Amino acid sequence: MSNTDFCSDALLDYLYTQTLPTPLPPDYTKDDFSKWQIKKRNEVQDLLRIQELSNLLSVPVSAQLIEQFYTDNVLIEKYCLQGIRHLNTPLYIAGANNPASKSILYLHGHDKFGIQGALKHLEASPYHKYLPLLLAKEGYRVYAPEMIGFGEAHKQHYDMGNSKEGSCFPNGTQLLASGFSLAGLRSFQAMKIVDFMKQQNAETISVFGISGGGMGAMYLSACDSRIDHMILSGYPCTWPDTLFVHHHCIDNFVPGMTRIADGPQIISLFAPKPLLLLTGKTDHVFALSGAQKAFSVVREAYQIFDCPHQLQSFVFDGGHEAAPELVIQWFRDRCK
């Protein structure tokens, strides 16, 4: 390093590499990996402060129906979900007249219209391709919440302008100042929605997360054993290949997260349950090279459990967007 190089890259890279968690030994067994999973799940829950959030905020789950409407002949009901002290969650159920036995929790990413962008025709070519509506037409009951910081669930008296990040920044910074994080609060919020889905007699619960919703699905699956199937789209990637080299919303960051694991390792905690990983060939947010590294890490987890068939991963022609055909076919094959 020359004495005229004033950039911070070397320092940041050094701190990152010096604080990485101890890796599993090269000759680890299935039993070693299972113990590692238990340890890491506990560490993730501690990182997100799930128990502390529960102690401070948990109240019994209840919901009030406040609106019904149709989009593309799909019945959508909007509820006010309560289960967190001082926070009401807008929860839309697409295919509300479908049986509750097969239910999907749909977690969206940044969208200037919030979750309504996936449920109403508000723009010409949305990145989510109206996937909740398509899944509802397949006979699923799709629970689509507006997570804190997005759309309707913004911080009051904050001018969002045209930002797709919604009010993540003011929510996230205030939470960080209190020792919490958006990722942690959204994980706890998602767990409360799963409570409600179980109240609705959901027999199997699948979670689909796209972009920032992929992060939410990843953390949820590490915190809540009730998730039976998972799809991550436009998110699986090694953190150094995306979070540290491109601008990302503050909701992606939790203090100390790299001391626990990299993203693909957290995804691996879902093994051996059915998992689908998707990335667009020209995704400019989560680079293909990093996504392929992530696929490889997760694949090793499924191989150690002798169930590589439980994992599918695809690189599709497209960018940072959903791939409805692949998602629908996967559900048809897995959730008959």
Rosetta blueprint (number, residue, H / E / L):
1 M L
2 S L
3 N L
4 T L
5 D L
6 F L
7 C L
8 S L
9 D H
10 A H
11 L H
12 L H
13 D H
14 Y H
15 L H
16 Y H
17 T H
18 Q H
19 T L
20 L L
21 P L
22 T L
23 P L
24 L L
25 P L
26 P L
27 D L
28 Y L
29 T L
30 K H
31 D H
32 D H
33 F H
34 S H
35 K H
36 W H
37 Q H
38 I H
39 K H
40 K H
41 R H
42 N H
43 E H
44 V H
45 Q H
46 D H
47 L H
48 L H
49 R L
50 I H
51 Q H
52 E H
53 L H
54 S H
55 N H
56 L H
57 L H
58 S E
59 V E
60 P E
61 V E
62 S E
63 A E
64 Q E
65 L E
66 I E
67 E E
68 Q E
69 F E
70 Y E
71 T E
72 D L
73 N L
74 V E
75 L E
76 I E
77 E E
78 K E
79 Y E
80 C E
81 L E
82 Q E
83 G E
84 I E
85 R L
86 H L
87 L E
88 N E
89 T E
90 P E
91 L E
92 Y E
93 I E
94 A E
95 G L
96 A L
97 N L
98 N L
99 P L
100 A L
101 S L
102 K E
103 S E
104 I E
105 L E
106 Y E
107 L E
108 H L
109 G L
110 H L
111 D L
112 K L
113 F L
114 G H
115 I H
116 Q H
117 G H
118 A H
119 L L
120 K L
121 H L
122 L L
123 E L
124 A L
125 S L
126 P L
127 Y L
128 H L
129 K L
130 Y L
131 L H
132 P H
133 L H
134 L H
135 L H
136 A H
137 K H
138 E L
139 G L
140 Y L
141 R E
142 V E
143 Y E
144 A E
145 P E
146 E L
147 M L
148 I L
149 G L
150 F L
151 G H
152 E H
153 A H
154 H L
155 K L
156 Q L
157 H L
158 Y L
159 D L
160 M L
161 G L
162 N L
163 S L
164 K L
165 E L
166 G L
167 S L
168 C H
169 F H
170 P H
171 N H
172 G H
173 T H
174 Q H
175 L H
176 L H
177 A H
178 S L
179 G L
180 F L
181 S L
182 L H
183 A H
184 G H
185 L H
186 R H
187 S H
188 F H
189 Q H
190 A H
191 M H
192 K H
193 I H
194 V H
195 D H
196 F H
197 M H
198 K H
199 Q H
200 Q L
201 N L
202 A L
203 E L
204 T E
205 I E
206 S E
207 V E
208 F E
209 G E
210 I E
211 S L
212 G H
213 G H
214 G H
215 M H
216 G H
217 A H
218 M H
219 Y H
220 L H
221 S H
222 A H
223 C H
224 D L
225 S L
226 R L
227 I L
228 D L
229 H E
230 M E
231 I E
232 L E
233 S E
234 G L
235 Y L
236 P L
237 C L
238 T L
239 W H
240 P H
241 D H
242 T L
243 L L
244 F L
245 V L
246 H L
247 H L
248 H L
249 C L
250 I H
251 D H
252 N H
253 F L
254 V L
255 P L
256 G L
257 M H
258 T H
259 R H
260 I H
261 A L
262 D L
263 G H
264 P H
265 Q H
266 I H
267 I H
268 S H
269 L H
270 F H
271 A L
272 P L
273 K L
274 P L
275 L E
276 L E
277 L E
278 L E
279 T E
280 G E
281 K L
282 T L
283 D L
284 H L
285 V L
286 F L
287 A L
288 L H
289 S H
290 G H
291 A H
292 Q H
293 K H
294 A H
295 F H
296 S H
297 V H
298 V H
299 R H
300 E H
301 A H
302 Y H
303 Q H
304 I H
305 F L
306 D L
307 C L
308 P H
309 H H
310 Q H
311 L E
312 Q E
313 S E
314 F E
315 V E
316 F E
317 D L
318 G L
319 G L
320 H L
321 E L
322 A L
323 A L
324 P H
325 E H
326 L H
327 V H
328 I H
329 Q H
330 W H
331 F H
332 R H
333 D H
334 R H
335 C L
336 K L
